[in-house]
Amino acid sequence: MTGEKSNFLSLTATQGGSVAFSNGKSGTIIGVGKIGEYLFHSIDGVYLVDGLEHNLLSVSQLCDKDNLVVFCSNRCMVVNMNTRDVVLRRK
């Protein structure tokens, strides 16, 4: 999930649903879509959450979809294990 609309390759507005933050507050889910390098190699079902200030991802969910997740000191990359294409790259 992310709070940044510009991260999405495609986005569909939604109504309803919320997520709880660690500070006890909550954010409303205002959209769901795809993020990544290309539409054909993307991460589906990502929530756009009003008020979320950080990008959050589930490494186990990415790995369950045949992806490799690599963390370095200044970046994170998600690579599809079948095609070896970079699905997502973030600094």
N, C-alpha and C positions, 0 to 999 in steps of 0.2 A: 504494500500500500504506500501511497505517496500523497502529499498535499500539493504537488506541483503539476498543474495541468499540461505544461509544455513537455513533460516526460512521455506523453502518450503518442503512439502512432495512430491509434483509433480509440475513440471514447464514446460511450453511450451514457446519457444522463439516466440516473435512477432516483427513485424516491423511497425514503425509508431506510432503516438500518443505521447502526452506529457501532463504533469501536470505543473501548475504554483505554485511556492512557494511564501510564504509571503514576501520574500525579493526581489521580482520582477524577480527572475531568474526562469528558468524552467528545468524540467528533462524529459528525454526520457523514455517512457515505453518500456522495453526490454523483458518483459515476463509476463505471467499470469499463476496463478496456485492455488494450495491448500495449506493452512497452518492449523496446528492443532496438536492434539495428535495422531490421527489415520486417515487413509484415509476415513474410513466409517463415521467418525464424524469429519468433517473438515469445514473450511470456504473456499468457492469456489470464484473464480473471483478476487483473490488478485493480484494486479499489482506489478511487480518488476520494480522499477524506478531507473535509473542510477543517482547517485548523491544524492539520498534521504538519509539523515543521521538519521532519526527517523522512528519508526513504527507508522503508522497512521491507525485508524480504525473508522468506523461509527457505533456508538452504536445503532442508530435507525435502520440501515440495519440489524444488528445482531439480534435485538429484533423482527424485522419483520419476521425473519426466525425461530421463536419459541425458541429463546435463552434468557437466563438470563445473564446479564453482571454485575459482582460484582467487585468493586474497593476497595482495602484496602490500607493501608499506603505504602506497599512495593510490591504489586502484583495486577494483574488483572486476573480474571477467566471468561470464557464463558462456560455456562452449558446449554445443550440442555434440554428444559423443558419437552419434551416427554419421553426421555430415562433417564434423569438425569445424563448422561455421561458428563464428562469434555471435551469440544471441544478444548479449548485453555487455556493455563496457561502461563503467562509471568511475570517475575520479573522486 
